[in-house]
């Protein structure tokens, strides 16, 4: 096997000629490797396979050098370990079908659990705000991701198929969705336009997040349940047989098989050796096993050890020592494998060491960290010695970055480690980078290789105001009471005191507190997150900052709210999809603080849209929060679209969003429909419940959080859909109580509707609470009394959909009533005679009894009766109910009957406008596509 020359492999691969005994496909051109022997080459580090003819044009980097090509490292947001089908690992390039894997919640990066140590921290950068850049200066770059392309993807350059299910091949932009062959990527224009999602995309250049150690998961609200998230460095991917644990006991059962394999290797004259890359890996017993020939030379042994840790380190700067020997000395024998020490019959082990003696000078890589448009270089390599301090490095870097007149005191040097994620540390001016790197090398040679330095402004470009959203506090307290609660939790130390408090969302027990110092904000964030009040764990979120001046004209960013508890697992699947398709900072999980954090983040955006993924109750929740924050926002009435995830979804039906999302439609098509939807007005109504004076000592217990109670025991609710009294509300209340008792059972629309049917059948034979309802209430419409026929229920409609799509008003006919709609300023009053009548309305066999139309309705309740407002039921004490037009407005988005956009021919899952003809570049790009 001949090792390919380094000059022919610019992406850092270690290619060797191979004979394959099963069908194998080229990872560059995706064609099958034909032949009997020596069909192609494979990389001994990352398993990249290619033809002989594809060896030179390969552009996909080896995993050993991929991290060095990343300009701005961004850590991935990992899911919990799962089984993924029809995907390939982005590190070892093998299929994921049979083993546990991780996927990034923000980008299309998949990896085996065992390969996590070697991931490339190149998640898409979603917050790239630079202080001095104006909108014309902003240039959005493509973010290419290799492999795992959607089926039938075509290259935007040559229009040929660029996907394959057989290997990791092809590139896809995480922002615009363009798919290309790897060899064609250099011909795609550098500027990314976000594709068909441009009208609703929140540009990364318009988002800033404070420079803190808070991970992205905490900012975007990813619910990561992996126990080892915060202690990844303590997690071993290679289990040593020295561990005294359950894992070790399991290995004991495998010892006979291991001995048999060792015998096979002895017959083949090979040895399995454990390799530690430093003192730290030995302490944690993390090693990489390699299989090496017993006749291998020192150079071959060292090369195999470097490849095991995916290191591009030059052989001359590293050496091997015997980890089991009494005294650690460099291996220099001609046949070093046979001379290794073996203790108690265990495998031999070696240290991979960096050569420190006589190495008092070297080079460090310094990158500019968002220093503005004046810096024209991606990074610089600075020569340093053991005596070079941080102050000198800053001065040298400023000259290299063409900033000779800048004051070095305005900048700082940050040490960044790319091993197992991204970790940062601000360095002291007296520290010596080269001595630091050698000290790191003693602990881990890989960590030294993954270490780099960033020059950044000492002042955070995010600004001095760092906002924390705090929730789960008692509602309706005063500002002083909330201030005292937070002071008690944070302590009286001045260092924890926030600079300001507000806005305060009193009825939700939530607020925003602001800090001027990022370190203090981080300490407060972790202190509050671990605190409890009234036996409730506080909800704390660090909020990003949106810069509205960097949002282009004509762009209305889409603020997405997802109720992950709605629709079974569909809400969770949707939020994952929207985070990948859009900017994750515009997608919010309603399980984390509700709609308020997202509305606060978008408060300065002049024009935006909202997409609510949930049921009718979720939509009402969002509209109610909009009412509370609208006066403090630049956009008071953003238009709202719906992805129906509830059971009834009546408002979604009226607005043509469908009876319910079932997971079959591609999320990109949902976003396309939002772009094309038209704005319509939705009338909203105020429902006022006033209890009789003799009943005021018995306050009504409601299930709804959408209402408010005044001092005279008057309850006020906002109605969007309908209001019911009698048998229909009683059935709704029974369903609500059953769901409260066993919420886990009510996780599908089919089950929910079957429960409704069962309860209705029971009502037919049980005691009728609402019999002769017409005798228990008195109705007045627009100041005129209305005589009621015999009935058991009254429904007041704002929309012509009720009970999962039924139309109680019925088809249009020639009578004294006008044709109704949801913006005419009138309500429709109908009656039902019983359970059988309800069933007939649901099935479309009959309509309800038309009673009245009007804009002001007054109802007198003579006894306690079940009522419901927009599906929230309770038993209402005797009194008076008034329904009147609300001053609150709601602008909704109605789905158009026909999509005006055509399906893209380059990305099946990114349906939308036909891709314009690309002005492809004849010359390759100066920077690497990945």
N, C-alpha and C positions, 0 to 999 in steps of 0.2 A: 504494500500500500504506500503510495507516494503522497507526501504532504504537499499540498499546493503552496506555491510561493506567496509570501505575504503581499507582494506587490500586486498580485492579481486579485486580491480579496480586500478591497477598501472597506467593506462593512465589518471587518474583524473576524471573519469566519476561519475556522481551522478545518479545511476540506481535506478529505482523504477519498481515494477511489474505492468504491464498494461494489460488491456483487449482491444483488437483492434476489431473494428466493420467493417473493410474492409481489403482486402488482404494486408499484410505487409511482407516485405522481410528482412532477417537478413543482417545487414551491414558487418558482419564478414565472413559468409560462403555463402551469397547470396541466401540461400534456403528460401522457404516460411515458415512463422510461422503458424503451424497448431494448431487447438484447438478451443474451444468455449469461455472459459474464461481464463484469465491469461496466454496468449500464450507466452509472453516474457517480456523483460525488455526494458526500454527506458531511456535515459539520460535526465534529466530535464534541462540541460544547452544547449547541442548541438544536441539533438534529435537522438542520436545514438540508433539503435534498434538491439537487438540480442536475440537469444535463451537462455534459461537457461543453456544449455550445452556449449554455446559459451561465457559465462560470464567471465570465468577465462582466456581463451587464447586471449582475445581481446588485440590488439596491437595499434589500432588507437587511438591517444590521444584526449581528450576532448579539445574543443576550449579554455577552461579556463586555461589550462596548456600548450597548444601547443607552445605558444610563448617562454615559459621558456626552451623548448627543442631545440630551434634554437641556434646553436653555433655562426654562423656569420650572423647577420640579413641583409637582402637585401630587399629594398623596391620594390614593384611591380610597373610596368608602366601601369597605367590604361587607358583603352579606354574610349571613351565617352559612356554614358548610351545607351544600345542597348537591343533588344529582342533576346534572345538566346533559341534555341529549343534543346530538348533532352540533357540537361545538368542539373547538380545538383550544388547547392551552396556549396562551400567548408567550409562554416562557420556553417550554420544551417542545411545543408544536405538535404534541400527540393528542389523540382524542380524549374527551372527558367522560365518555359513556359509562365506564365501569368503576370510577373512583369518585370520592368526594371532591368538590370543587368550590371555589369562591367566585363571585361575580361582583364587579363594581356597580354600585347603585347609581352612578352618574354617567359612566361611559361603558362602551362595549368591550370591557377587558375581562377575560376569563382566565382562570389559573387553577391548576391542581393545588390542593392544600399543601402537598409536599414541595411545591415549587414557589410558595409564597415568599421565601427568603430572597428570591432572585427577580422579583417583579421590577418593572421599570416604572418609576414614579412620574408618569406622564399622563395623568388624568387631565381632562380638559379644564383649562383655567377659566373660571367663570366670573372672576372679579379682577379686572386688569386696569382699573382706573389709575391714570397718571395725572398728577396735580396740574401741570402746566399745559397739558394737551387740550387743544380745542377740537370741535367736531370735524372740521376739514382735515385735521392731522391724523385722525384715527384710521388705522388700517387693520382690518380684521384678517388674521391669517387662518388658513385651513388647519384643522387638527386631524391628521390622518391616523387611522387605526387599521392595523393589518388583520386580514382574515375575518372569518365568521360573517361573511356578507349575506344579505338576504338572497333567497333563491331567485335565479334568473336576472341578477343584477348585470347591467351592461356598462361598459366603459364610456364615459362622457367624451373621450377623445376619439377613439376609433369605432365606437358603437358596437363592439364585439362583446360577447359574454366574458365577464371577468370574475365570476364566482365559481366555486367548486366545493362540494361536500367532502372531498377526499383529503384535503390538506389545508393548511393555513396559507391562504394566498389572496391577493387583491387588496386594495386600500379603499377605505371609506372615510369621508370627512364627517366628524362627529357633529358639526354644526349645520352644514347645508345638505348633507346626505349624498353628495357626489360620490360615485364609485368609479374606480379606475384600476387598470393594471399597474403594478408597481413600476414597470418600465415607462408608463405614460404619465406618471405623476409630475414629472418635471415640466410637462407641457401644459399643465393646468395653470391658469392665471393665479398669481399669489393671493389676490384679495378674495376673501370669502364673503358672499352676500347673504348667507343664511338660507338660500334657496327659497322655496315657497313659504317658509315660516317667517320670512323677514317682516311682514306687517305686524306680527304679534310677538316677536322675539325681544326680550330684554337684553340689549347688547352688553357683553362682558365689560366693555370699556366704560359703561355707565354705572358699574357696581364697584363699591369699595368695601373692604372688610378690614377691621383693625388688625394691626400686626400683633397677634397674640398667639399663645400656645394652645388655644381652644381649637380642637379639631373641627373639620368641616362638618362632620356628622352632627355635632352639637348645634351648629349654626342653621343647617337646613332641616334639622329635626329627624334625621334618619334613626329609626328604632333598631339599633344594632344589639342583638341579644348574645353576641359571642362573649363568653366570659373572659377571654384572653385579649380583648381589644386594647385595654390600657396597660397590658404587660406582655406585649409581643416578644420582647427581648428575652423573656423567661420561658418561652415556648420552644421546645426542641422538635425539630423536624426529623432528626435521625436519632433513634433511641439506642442508647448504649446498653450493652448487656450488664454493665456494672450497676444500673439502677435497681434499687430494692423497692419495687412497686408492683402493682398489678400488671403493668406492662412487662416488667421483668419476668414475673411468673409465667406470663403467656409465652415469653420467649423461651423459657425453660422447656416448655412442652414441644418447642420447635427444634431443640438442640439436636435430636437424631437426624432430622432432615438437613440441618446446617452442617453437621459433620459429614453427611453424605456428599453435600455440595463441595465441601472443602476437599474431600478425597478426589472428586472429579477435577478440581482445580490443580491438586497435586499432580494428577496424571497429565494435565495439560501444562504443567510447569508454570503455574500462575499463583499469585498470592493476593489476598484481600487485605488491604492496609487502611487503617483509620487515619484520617488527616485532620489535625486541628490547625486553624489559621491564627492562633494566638492564645494567650493565657486565659482570656475571657471564655473562649469556646471550650477550653479544657475544664474550667471551673463549672460550667453549665453542662459539660459532657455532650456538647454538640459537635459532631464530626461529620465528615463526608467520606464514605467508604469508596475506595478505588480498587480496581482489579489491575494488577501490574505484573508483567512477566518477571520471573526471578532473575532473568539475565539482562534486565533493563539497566541502562547506564544512569548516572546521576542526573544528566540533562533530561532524559526521557521520564524519569521518576518525577522531577520537578515540574515538567510540562504537564504531566497528568494531574499533579496536585493543583496547579493553577487552574486547569480547566474544570476541576471538580468544584471550585468556588467561583466559576465564571469570571475569572480575573484576566485582564489583558496585561498584567504586570510583566515587565521585561525579566527574562531569566536571570540576567546579570545582577539585578537588585535584590533577589530573594535566594534563599537556600533552605535546606531541610535539615532537621535534627531528629535524633531518636528520642521520642517522648517517654519511653520506658527505661532509658539508660540511667545509671546512677548520676552521671554528669552529662549535661546537655552539650554536645559538640556537633559541628557540622559534618554531614555525611559526605565523605570524599572517596570512599572505596570505589573501585571499578564496578563491582557488583554489589550495590548497597542493600538491596532487598534481602539477600541471604544473611546479611550481618545484623539485621534488626533484632532487638531484644524482645523476647516473648515471655510474658509473666503468666504463670499458672495456666499455660495452654491457651491463653486468650490471643486475640489477633494483635499483631504488631501495630504500633501507632507512631506517627511522626508529627513534628511541628513544622508548619510553614512559617518561616521567619523573614523579616525585612532586614537587609544588611545595613546596620547602623554605623559600625566602626569605620572611621575614615570618611564618613558620609555627612560632612558638616554643611553641605550646601545642596540646594536642589531647586525645584520649581513648584509654584503653586498656581492654581487656576482661580482667577478672580472674575466674577460676573457682575455686570451692572444690574441693580435691582430697581427697575422703574425710575430711572434718573431723568426721563424725559427724552424729547426728540433730538437733543444735542449730541447724544452718544450714538455713534454710528457703527460700533463694533459689538459683536455678540459676547465676547469675553477676551481676556488677555492672560498670557502666561508670564508670571513675574519670577525672575531669579531671586532667591532668598538664601540667607545663611542662618546659622544657629543664633546669630546675634540680631537679626532683623526683627524689629518689633512691629506691632500693629500700626502705630503712627507712621512709620516709614512706608509700610505697605499701602496705606491710604494715599499718601502723597504720590507714590509711584503710579498707583492705579488711576488717580485723577489725571495725570499727564497722559497715560495711555488712552484714556477715554476722552481726550481732547477737552479737558476741563482744567487747564492750568491755573486759571484765575480763581477757581473755587477755593473757599476756605476749608481746610481739612477738618477743622473743628465742627463743621456742620454735617459731617458724615461719620458713619460707623461701619465697622467690619463685622460681618455675621458668619459664624461657622455653620455650615449646612451639611448634614449627614444624610445620604440617600439610601442607607441600608435599612431595609424593612420599614419603608415609609419615608417620611421627611421629618427631620428634627432640626431645630434651629437654636443657636445660642449666640447672644451678643457678646463679643470679645472685649476684654479690657485693653486699653491702649498700651499697657506694658507687656502684654503677652507676646510670645514669639511663635509665629505660625509653624515654622519648620520643626522646632522642638516639640510642638504639640502634635504634629503629624507623626513624628517618630514614636512618641509616647502612645498614640493611638495604634500604631502598627504593632507595638508589643502586645496589645490586647487583641487586635484583629487586623490582619493584613487586608482583608476585604473592606473593612470599615475605612482604612486609610485610603484605599483606592476610590471609595465612594464619597470621599470628603472633598468639599470645595468651599470657596469663600465668596460672599456677596458684599458689594459696596452699596450702601443705601443711605439715604438721608436720615439724620438722627431724628428729625421731626416726622412723625407719622403723616403721610399724605392723606390718610383717611379723615384727618381732622381731629379736633380735641374732644368732640362729643361722641362718646361710645355708649350706645343704648342697650340696656338690659330689660327684657320684658319679664315681669314677675306676676305669676298667677297662683290660683288655688288659695287665696286669702278670703276671709269672710266678706260677704258683699255688704254694700250700703253702710260702710263706716265713714268717718270723716277723714280728711287729709291728715290731721294731727294723729289720729289713731293709727292709720297706716304707717305714718312716719315713726311712731313709737314702736310698732311691731318690727319694722325693718331695723331700727336702731338696736332693739333687744337682740335680734338675731345676729347682726353684724358686729355688735359690740360698740362700745363708746369710743373706741380708738379713732382718732381723726383720720387715719389712713384708709379706713373703710367707708368713710362718710361720702355719699354721692353728692355731686354738685347741684343736682336739681331732681325734682320728682314731678312727673306729669307727662302726658295726660293720664288721668286716673279714670278707669272705667268702673264706676262705683257699683253698678248692679251686677257686675261680673266678678268683683273682687280682684281686679287686675290693674296693673299700672306699668308705666315705663319710668325707669330711673336712669339718670345719665351721669357718666363719669368723664373727667377730663384727662385722666391718666389710664393708659391701657393696663399697666400692671395692677393697679388698684381694681380695675374692672374685672380682671381675671380672678383675682383673689375673692372678690365679692361673688362672682359667678359660681365658683366652686363651693363657697361657704353656703350660699343660699340654696344651691341644688341639693345639698346634703342635709338641709334643715326641714323641720316639720312644724306645722302650726295647726292646732285643733285636730291633731291626728291625721293631717293631710301633708303629704310631701309637696313642697313648693315646686311650682313649674317655673323654670328659668330658661330664657333663650337670649343669646347674644345676637343682635339684629344687624344685618348688613345695611349699608347706606346707598340709596339710589341717587345718582346725579342727573337730574332731569335735563340739564343743558346738553348732555351728550346723547340724548335719544333723538334720532333723526326725525325730520318732519315726515308726516304720513305714517309713522309707526305708532301703533297703540299696543303697548306691551300687554300680554295676557296674564292676569293674576289668577292662578289656578288654586282652588280649594278642593281637597279630596277628603271625603269621609271614609276612611279605610275600614270602618266597621260596617258600612253599607254593602249590600250585594255580595255577601259571602267574602271570597278572596278577590273579587273583582276590583274593589277599591284599592287594595294593596298592589295589584298588578298595574292598575292605571297610574298610580303615583310613581312607580318605577319607570314606566314608559315615558311619562311626561317629563321626569327629571332628565332623561337621556335625550329627548327630542328638543326640549327647551333649555333655558338657563335654570338650573336647580334653585336659584335664589328667587325665582318667580313662582315656585310650586310649594304649597304649604299643606301640611298634614293637620286637619282639623282636630285631631286627637292631641295636638300640642298647642294648647292655648286658644283654640277656635280661630275665627276669622280675624281677630284683632291684631295679632302680630303682622300679618300680611298687609292689612289695611294701613297700619302705621308705616310700614316700609314704603308703601306706594303713596303716601300722603302728599308728596310734592310733585308727583307726576300729573301733568295737566290733562292728559287724555289716555285712558286705558280701558280694557275690557276685563270682565271676570268670567271664569268658567267654574261652575259649581258642580262637583261630582258627588251626588247623593240623592236622597229622597226629597219629598216636598218639605219635610221638617227642616232638613239641612238648608234648603233654599230660603225658607223663612228666617232661619238663624242668621244667614249671611245678610239678608236684606235688613234685618233688625240692627245688626252691627253697623251697616252702612248708614242707617238713620242716626246712630249715635256719634259717628266720627265724620259725617259728611260736612258739617260746618267748618271743621278744622282741616279739610282736604282741598287741594286745588281742583280735583275732579269730584264734584258732589254726587253725581248720578251716573256712575259707570254702567254700561250696558252689561247684562248678565246672560250668559248661555248656560245650558244644563246638559250634563250627562246623567241620565236617570238611573240611579242605583237602588231606589227604594222599592216598596211593594206597590203602591198606588200610582205614583208618578203622574198625577193628573195635570199639574201645570206643565210638565214636560210634554205631555200628549198634545195639549192645546197649542203649544209653541212648536210642534212638529219634531221634537227631539226623540220621539218614539216611546213605546210602552215600557222599555227597560233595556239597559245595556246588558248583553249576555256574554261579552268577552269575544264574540266572533268578529267584530269589526276592528280593523286596524286603527290604533289610536291616532295615527297621522291623518286618517280620514275624518276623525272627530275634529281635529284642529283645522282641517281644511274647511269643514262646515261652519266653524266659528268665524273664520275669515270672511266667508261669503254670506253670513246671516245678516238679516235686516233688523233694524231697531223698531220696536213697537212699545207702546205704553201699556202699563198694567195698573188699573185702578186698585187702590188700597183703601181699606176701610177700618175705622176704629169701632171696636165693640166694647161698650161700657156696661159693666154689671154692677148694679146698686142693690144691696140687700135691704129688705124691710127693717125698720128700726127695731122691731121686737126680735129679729133674728141676728142682730149685730153681735151678740155675745157668742155666736157660733160661727166663727170665720170659715169661709169656704176653702176646702183643700183642693187646690188645682194641681195638675200634673205638668203644667206648662211653665217654662221659664221665659216665655215671650211677653208676659204681661207685667203690669206694675200695679201696686196698691196704694191708694191715697189714704190720708188720715181719716176720712169718713168711711173707710172700709169699701170704697168704690174700686173695683178692679177694671183695668183698661188693657185691652188686647188689640193687636193689629192683625187684621184678617186679609189674606191674599187670595184664598181659594173659595172656601165655603164655611158656613156656620150651621150647625144642626142642633135640633132639640127633639128629644123623644127616643123612639125605638132605634133609630139609626145611631144616635149618640150612645145609647145603652150598649149596643153591640160593639161599638168602638171601644167603650170603657172596659168591657169584659176582655176584649183582645189585649188591650193595654196592660191590664192586671196580670193576665197570663204570661205576657212577654216579660214583665218585670220579675215574675217569680222564676222563670227559666229563660234568661236571655240567650243562652247558647243554643237553644233549640230553634230559635227564630232567625235562621241565617239563610233562608232562601225564599224567593217569591212564591214558589209552588207550595211550600209548607205553610207559609203565612195565609195564603188564600184558602187552603184546605181547612185550616183552623177556623177561619171566618165562616165557612160553610157549616162546619160541625156546630159552632155556636149558634148559628141561625136556625138550624134544625132543632136544637134544644129549646130555643125561644118559642118555637111553634107550639110546644106542648107544656111549657112552664107557665108560671103566673105572669101575667102581662102587667108590668109596672106602668107602662105608658098608655094603657087603654083609656079611651075617651079623652085623649090629649086636648082636643078642641074645647073641652069644658074647663081645662086647667090653665089655659093661656088666653090672653086677649091681644090681638094683633092690630097695629096701626101703621099704615104706609103713607108717607108724605102728609101726615096730619089727618088722614081719613081712616076711620075704623073699617076693618075688613072682617066680614063674617066668614068663619071657617066651617068647612064641611066635616063630617065625622072622619077622624084620622088618628094615627098613632105617632106621627113624626112630621116635623117641618124642617125643610132644608132651604137655606138662603144661599144662592149661588152667585159668585163673581165670575167664574169661568164655567164653560159648558162641558166639564168633565168631572165626574165624581165616582168614587168607589172603583178605582182602577179602570177608568175609561168609559163608564156609562154616562149617558146624557139624560138626566132626569127631565129636562125641559122638553126634550123630544124634537122631532123634525119640524121644520117651518110649516105653518098652516095659517089659514085665513081666520084670524080672530082679532080681538081688541088689543093684543100685545104687539110691541115692536120686536124686530129681529135683534136678539141680544148679542153683545160681544164684551170683551174684557177691558174696553176703554171708553164705553159710552156714558159712564157716570151713573149707571143704574144697576140695581141688584134684581135678581129673579127669585121669587118666593114660590116654592112648590111643597106639596104635601104627599105623604105616603100613608096607606091604610093599614099596613102591617108587614110582617116578615115575608109573606108570600109576594106581596106587591114589591118589596125590595128585591127579591130574587128575580121577579119578572123584569124590573128595570135593569138589573145587572146583565141579564141575558138578552136584553133588547126587545123583549116581547111587548112591553108596555112602557108608557111614559108616566112620570109623576103627574099629580093633579096641579095644573097651573093655577096659582092663587093671585099673585100680584107682581107688579114691577114698580120700582121706585128708588129714590136716592136717600131716603131717611126712614128708618124702620124702628118702631118702638113695640116691645113685647112685654106684657105683664105676666109674670109667673105666679100662680096662686099656690103652688106647692113645690116641694123639692123635686127637681127633674134632672136627668142626665143631659149634658150639653157637650158640644165639641167645637173647637175652633181650629180649622186646618189640621184635623186629625188628632188634636190634643184634647182628651176627654176628662170630665170630672162631673160630680154631682153638684148642681147649683141650687143654693137655698132660694126660697121665695123672694121675689123682688122684681126689679125692672131691668130690662135689657134694651139698650139703644145702639143701633147700628147707623153710623153716619160717615160721610165721605171724609177720608183722612187727608191732611195737608201733606203727608209724606208721599213722595213720588217714587216710582220704580220704572226704570227703563230696561226692558228685556230684549234678548236677541231671539228672533224667530228664524228657524232653519228654512232656507229657500227650498222650493220644491225640486229644483234641478240644479245640480252643481255646475257652475260655469267653467270649472277648471278641468282640464284633461289629465289623464293619468300619465305620469312621467314614464319615459321609456328607459330610464337609466337606473331606477331604483323602485322596484315594485311596492315596497312598503312605504315609500315616500311619495304617495300619489299627489299630484298637484299640477301646476302649470307646466307646460311643455318647456324643457330646458332650452334657453336661447343658445344659439350657435356660439361655441366658445372660440375666442381668439387664442388659439393654442400658441405657445411659445416654441420657436424652433430650437432654442438653446436650453440645456438643462438648467435647473435651478441651482443657485449657488449654495443653498443650504439643503440638508438632508430632509426628505419628505416626512420622516418619522421623528 
